[in-house]
Amino acid sequence: MKSTVEKLSPTRVRLDIEVEYSEMSSHVADAYKKVATRVNIPGFRKGKVPAAMIDQRIGRGTVLDEAINAALPDFYSKAAREHSVAVIGRPVVDIKEFVDKEKLTFTVEVDVRPEVNLPDFSTITIEVDDVVVTDADVDEQVQSLRTRFGTLTTVERAIVKGDFATLDMDAFIDGKSVEGGQANEISYEVGSDRMIQGLDDILIGMSTGQTKEFETQLVGQAEGEKGQVKATVKAVKERELPPVDDAFAKLASEFDTLDELKADFVVRLGRVKRMEQGTQARDRLVEKLLGDLDIPVPENLVEVEVNEHLKGEGRSEDADHRTEVQGQVRSSIKSDFLLDAIVQAEDVQVTEIELTEYLVRSSQRYGMAPQQFAEELQKAGQISQLVAEVTRAKALASILGRITVKDVSGNRIDLEALRPPAQVSDVAEEA
């Protein structure tokens, strides 16, 4: 096989491939076998029809078409590997010439990953925010702790924002009850906007025993399809918070005084904000690289992903939304190209232990057992995406060690010292 590659643009190439007939012999033999299983010729068992009889009854051209269709992907893949072509998207194949028992020539045009010329990371300086713990930060933590130790008391009045309503709910579409759309005696914090769009609007002002119906987008329904939800208030409760004093500090923590509790919050929040400097440095580095580097994106790839996205939403005809999604997709693809270029340049490999640790952390965020989370990823075909995420994160960590990071005040930040401890405190997780 002979092949050459021509660069048509930064994101598209053409492969010219010529194959000697002798290299296709195995494909031709397989094609005869396949055709033999599909034809019925008197006097021959199915699958045992001789090649000469197939040529006579069916025509050799049918067999050769079968052989060529089977051979094209193999020779195309071989040529792509030979020229180190990083293929993305679907190839366009054009058969230029086929001479039976002599040769096959064809071309393939396909989108490829662009070359990304990475800078010398040691010359880059990234600025992050200063570590400042304000009184408002501490007060927010105290308030959060008060909320956890608050008590709910039933009241006989109209609902206001912040109350807890006990609800019975039922969902309908065109007057018919939705399967699984019923819930009784559920407690909901009014104003939290954590359940169904529009629920908060109708609850405020309602009292115990009242029922209201509203239209909304139901979970599991196509975008734009509306349903009706009927909500009945069974009880109204307000949260009573404990006073902020030394007694509260003793109740809610290991400290004897409120001042000691607040001092501990200052220390912990300072630790959290220092860790956030590392995250900020990473995000701002990626943002800078995306802004500084010219990374072209194949428009064919953008169009395919945009069409799939809009079709899933049922909004293929929404021109304004299409423009918005195009920008998002183009930015996402550009970011992937950058991160994968860093992975390749840093020659990053991930271990099974690193993948397992990442999987365990991710499963905790979703409230699932690691084994169950892994099975769900497998079903969804997202294992390769998991590997890519871990590899890219490791590559970014590698280059972050070579850049200079300073805070707004000009102090140099040691990112290695910002790695979180093995166990993160409750206040850090809340922050």
C-alpha atoms as one frame of an Amber mdcrd trajectory, in Angstrom:
protein
   0.000   0.000   0.000   1.190   3.491  -0.873  -0.237   6.592   0.757   0.373
  10.323   0.973  -1.237  13.012   3.087  -2.084  16.580   2.105  -3.053  19.246
   4.617  -6.147  21.033   3.318  -6.569  23.281   6.361  -5.400  23.309   9.988
  -8.236  20.884  10.784  -8.667  18.833   7.592  -6.463  16.516   5.526  -6.731
  14.338   2.439  -5.184  10.892   2.270  -4.377   9.500  -1.205  -4.157   5.713
  -0.996  -3.165   3.135  -3.599  -3.552  -0.576  -2.843  -2.137  -3.460  -4.875
  -4.686  -6.144  -5.682  -2.596  -8.751  -3.875  -3.173  -6.837  -0.631  -6.915
  -7.207  -1.151  -6.930 -10.961  -1.718  -8.125 -11.810   1.795 -10.977  -9.311
   1.513 -12.004 -10.767  -1.857 -11.970 -14.293  -0.409 -14.120 -13.180   2.523
 -16.502 -11.448   0.124 -17.015 -14.672  -1.851 -17.837 -16.475   1.417 -20.373
 -13.840   2.435 -22.064 -13.787  -0.965 -22.182 -17.595  -0.939 -24.257 -17.534
   2.256 -26.796 -15.193   0.685 -27.507 -16.898  -2.640 -29.525 -19.981  -3.505
 -28.250 -21.917  -6.520 -29.753 -25.336  -7.297 -27.312 -28.173  -6.725 -25.213
 -26.315  -4.144 -25.629 -26.033  -0.416 -25.931 -22.524   0.951 -22.479 -21.193
   1.761 -20.786 -23.812  -0.425 -21.284 -22.180  -3.819 -17.976 -22.098  -5.814
 -16.518 -18.703  -6.767 -16.817 -19.475 -10.490 -20.534 -20.197 -10.125 -21.047
 -16.947  -8.182 -19.257 -15.029 -10.952 -21.481 -16.718 -13.516 -24.821 -16.320
 -11.732 -24.363 -13.191  -9.617 -21.445 -11.419 -11.233 -17.939 -10.780  -9.973
 -18.760  -7.081  -9.643 -21.064  -7.781  -6.702 -18.264  -9.634  -4.925 -15.742
  -6.896  -5.620 -18.120  -4.237  -4.276 -18.407  -6.273  -1.088 -14.626  -6.657
  -0.866 -13.921  -2.972  -1.489 -16.433  -1.840   1.139 -14.791  -4.154   3.671
 -11.245  -3.185   2.671 -11.599   0.608   2.679 -11.753   1.064   6.491  -8.722
  -1.192   7.008  -6.486   0.578   4.493  -7.730   4.011   5.572  -6.927   3.256
   9.220  -3.507   1.938   8.285  -2.713   5.089   6.269  -3.909   7.327   9.116
  -1.615   5.533  11.552   1.284   5.652   9.118   1.046   9.449   8.853   0.098
   9.994  12.529  -3.196  11.600  11.531  -5.315  12.334  14.631  -8.698  11.683
  13.018 -11.959  13.138  14.340 -15.343  13.036  12.699 -16.618  10.959   9.815
 -14.379  10.494   6.733 -15.508  11.202   3.169 -14.274   8.454   0.812 -13.936
   8.813  -2.952 -12.898   5.781  -5.052 -10.775   7.117  -7.906  -9.913   3.929
  -9.763 -10.307   0.194  -9.464  -8.716  -2.198 -11.933  -9.642  -5.793 -11.237
  -6.610  -7.901 -10.263  -4.365  -4.827 -10.461  -5.021  -1.986  -8.017  -7.443
   0.196  -6.055  -6.904   3.929  -5.567  -9.064   6.139  -3.392  -8.941   9.341
  -1.379 -10.206  10.128   2.102 -10.953  13.607   3.398 -11.373  13.837   7.143
 -11.259  16.346   9.983  -8.233  16.118  12.276  -7.098  17.577  15.562  -5.200
  20.825  14.999  -1.617  21.278  16.093  -1.475  23.256  19.337   1.780  25.100
  19.932   2.070  25.219  23.699   4.108  27.991  25.351   6.985  27.701  27.814
   4.933  27.359  30.989   7.806  28.558  33.188   7.370  32.065  31.695   3.694
  32.335  32.660   2.487  34.235  35.733  -1.071  33.861  36.999  -2.675  36.161
  39.567  -5.174  34.873  42.122  -7.241  36.545  44.822  -5.829  37.365  48.229
  -6.884  35.206  51.147  -9.262  37.424  53.105 -11.721  36.098  55.679 -14.325
  38.783  56.388 -16.780  39.154  59.238 -19.516  38.412  56.712 -17.838  35.078
  55.870 -17.773  34.117  59.549 -21.358  35.280  60.096 -22.464  33.137  57.154
 -20.902  30.057  58.776 -22.493  30.870  62.126 -25.873  31.297  60.424 -25.447
  27.969  58.615 -24.677  26.282  61.927 -27.728  27.929  63.535 -29.870  26.585
  60.706 -28.685  23.054  61.384 -29.723  23.400  65.028 -32.996  25.178  64.302
 -36.394  23.671  65.120 -39.582  23.680  63.055 -42.770  24.923  64.694 -46.249
  24.684  63.160 -47.926  28.083  62.637 -51.434  29.119  61.625 -50.761  31.817
  59.033 -50.038  32.320  55.333 -46.753  31.019  53.945 -43.809  33.413  53.615
 -40.409  32.830  52.079 -38.248  30.663  54.328 -41.150  28.678  55.788 -41.402
  24.910  55.463 -44.604  23.660  53.846 -45.873  20.091  54.162 -47.391  19.283
  50.763 -49.403  16.718  48.850 -48.679  16.972  45.126 -50.081  15.434  41.958
 -48.914  15.916  38.355 -51.162  15.783  35.264 -50.791  15.981  31.497 -53.953
  16.788  29.538 -56.016  15.989  32.624 -54.504  12.522  33.113 -52.454  11.727
  36.203 -48.750  11.138  35.450 -47.357   7.791  36.560 -45.020   8.389  39.496
 -46.134  12.015  39.687 -47.743  11.784  43.119 -46.140  12.641  46.478 -47.641
  12.987  49.945 -46.505  14.666  53.142 -43.313  16.082  51.634 -41.537  18.894
  53.450 -40.341  21.758  51.257 -38.472  24.957  52.093 -40.379  27.731  50.343
 -38.099  29.993  48.325 -35.316  27.422  47.915 -36.323  26.737  44.271 -35.225
  23.116  44.666 -38.219  21.267  43.322 -40.474  22.331  40.448 -40.326  25.591
  38.544 -43.229  27.790  39.581 -43.911  26.038  42.904 -42.442  28.820  45.036
 -44.567  31.422  43.254 -47.880  29.765  44.113 -46.997  28.692  47.663 -46.265
  32.164  49.035 -49.505  33.443  50.538 -51.191  30.012  50.748 -52.444  28.636
  54.065 -53.063  25.175  55.509 -55.819  23.342  53.621 -55.562  25.422  50.452
 -54.965  23.875  47.023 -53.595  25.512  43.902 -52.826  24.240  40.421 -50.107
  25.580  38.113 -48.515  24.789  34.761 -44.845  23.828  34.573 -42.180  21.760
  32.820 -42.369  18.255  34.286 -39.295  16.127  34.887 -38.834  13.526  32.146
 -40.962  15.371  29.606 -39.617  16.817  26.366 -38.425  20.421  26.409 -41.387
  22.740  25.928 -44.022  20.169  26.913 -46.001  21.527  29.850 -47.938  19.680
  32.519 -50.116  20.669  35.436 -49.255  20.237  39.105 -51.766  20.420  41.956
 -50.283  21.318  45.345 -52.168  21.077  48.640 -50.744  22.630  51.804 -51.098
  20.243  54.764 -49.113  22.330  57.262 -47.039  25.511  57.544 -43.929  25.546
  59.737 -41.428  28.237  60.565 -37.873  27.598  61.632 -36.868  28.942  65.039
 -33.144  29.541  65.329 -31.177  29.409  68.589 -29.702  32.698  69.874 -26.064
  33.409  68.999 -24.303  33.200  72.350 -21.877  31.086  74.362 -24.611  28.535
  75.096 -25.102  28.046  71.349 -21.345  27.590  70.880 -21.343  24.830  73.532
 -24.385  23.182  71.927 -23.107  23.253  68.356 -19.339  22.735  68.782 -16.512
  21.670  71.055 -15.914  25.293  72.111 -17.074  26.968  75.306 -17.493  30.479
  73.943 -18.796  32.136  70.805 -15.484  33.963  70.318 -13.606  30.646  70.266
 -16.064  29.238  67.723 -15.656  32.276  65.463 -11.855  32.122  65.750 -11.981
  28.505  64.604 -14.139  29.509  61.630 -11.511  32.114  60.681  -8.770  29.471
  60.673 -10.817  26.933  58.708 -12.128  29.426  56.170  -8.591  30.693  55.634
  -7.537  27.146  54.820 -10.437  26.746  52.404  -9.691  30.037  50.647  -6.037
  29.052  50.254  -7.122  25.799  48.616  -9.425  27.811  46.379  -6.366  29.732
  45.176  -5.149  26.502  43.586  -8.459  25.974  41.785  -8.466  29.611  40.700
  -4.908  29.327  39.367  -5.865  26.266  37.326  -8.990  27.879  35.855  -7.236
  31.162  35.051  -4.325  29.331  33.432  -6.696  27.466  31.119  -8.556  30.713
  30.393  -5.280  32.471  29.538  -4.102  29.667  27.263  -7.419  29.576  25.423
  -7.220  33.341  24.945  -3.583  33.419  23.845  -3.422  30.371  21.570  -4.902
  30.058  18.098  -6.760  26.739  18.255  -8.938  26.192  15.157 -12.046  24.053
  15.439 -13.535  21.918  12.607 -16.867  23.449  11.679 -18.220  20.042  10.622
 -17.660  18.752  14.139 -19.328  21.808  15.654 -22.359  21.429  13.394 -22.818
  17.731  14.216 -22.680  18.317  17.973 -24.960  21.359  17.786 -27.562  19.457
  15.752 -27.515  16.532  18.199 -27.881  18.898  21.145 -30.780  20.842  19.640
 -32.529  17.658  18.499 -32.360  16.329  22.054 -33.973  19.546  23.287 -36.558
  19.614  20.519 -35.368  23.108  19.494 -33.780  22.504  16.081 -35.629  25.453
  14.565 -34.695  27.969  17.279 -32.122  30.162  15.466 -31.171  32.271  18.489
 -30.654  29.227  20.677 -28.632  27.577  17.894 -26.236  30.525  17.889 -25.867
  30.265  21.666 -25.205  26.510  21.554 -22.717  26.921  18.704 -20.624  29.221
  20.874 -20.750  26.794  23.793 -19.833  23.778  21.660 -17.003  25.594  19.895
 -15.563  26.693  23.243 -15.857  23.160  24.671 -14.115  21.552  21.692 -11.349
  24.153  21.790 -10.809  23.440  25.485 -10.653  19.679  24.810  -8.016  20.222
  22.103  -5.920  22.318  24.488  -6.103  19.854  27.373  -5.380  16.857  25.147
  -2.371  18.676  23.672  -1.062  19.205  27.218  -1.633  15.509  27.994   0.376
  14.529  24.925   3.166  17.034  25.591   3.470  15.950  29.227   3.184  12.251
  28.262   0.705  11.743  31.087  -0.419   8.255  32.058  -2.903   7.468  34.809
  -2.790   4.468  37.085  -5.619   2.188  38.112  -5.319   3.550  41.659  -5.790
   7.136  40.428  -8.859   6.136  38.421 -10.324   4.304  41.402  -9.771   7.266
  43.724 -11.431   9.629  41.247 -14.343   7.232  40.774 -14.869   6.967  44.553
 -14.849  10.761  44.968 -17.259  11.207  42.056 -19.637   8.528  43.373 -19.804
  10.329  46.733 -20.888  13.542  45.009 -23.783  11.648  43.432 -24.636   9.806
  46.654 -23.983   6.396  45.080 -21.877   3.393  45.983 -18.654   3.270  43.907
 -19.589  -0.066  42.321 -23.038   1.184  41.358 -21.574   4.426  39.985 -19.052
   2.451  37.901 -21.828   0.248  36.509 -23.881   3.300  35.530 -20.864   4.799
  33.752 -20.343   1.510  31.934 -23.980   1.390  30.802 -23.787   4.980  29.556
 -20.511   4.324  27.726 -18.715   7.012  29.737 -15.719   5.078  31.068 -13.452
   6.620  28.424 -14.717  10.071  29.457 -13.778   9.284  33.062 -10.265   8.304
  31.988  -9.961  11.512  29.937 -11.028  13.670  32.894  -8.456  12.090  35.208
  -5.702  12.305  32.592  -6.416  15.971  31.823  -6.525  16.869  35.520  -3.162
  15.189  36.052  -1.668  16.995  33.062  -2.881  20.365  34.347  -1.410  19.629
  37.765   1.903  18.912  36.061   2.137  22.276  34.299   0.758  24.206  37.276
   3.926  23.216  39.079   5.981  25.165  36.515   4.070  28.456  36.334   4.381
  31.382  38.735   1.310  32.107  40.859   0.968  35.324  42.841  -1.883  36.854
  44.780  -3.172  40.378  44.189  -0.830  41.682  46.879   2.169  40.264  45.030
   2.868  37.313  47.338   4.083  34.183  45.585   1.840  31.150  46.150   3.251
  27.654  46.652   0.604  25.507  44.973   2.098  22.306  46.327   1.420  23.539
  49.862  -2.233  24.110  48.963  -3.055  20.449  48.480  -6.002  19.623  50.777
  -5.481  17.277  53.714  -6.735  13.711  53.497  -9.903  14.641  55.423 -11.689
  17.901  54.776 -13.595  19.513  57.650 -17.338  20.054  57.552 -16.911  23.818
  57.333 -14.595  23.433  54.339 -17.147  21.303  52.523 -19.913  23.827  53.234
 -17.771  26.723  52.057
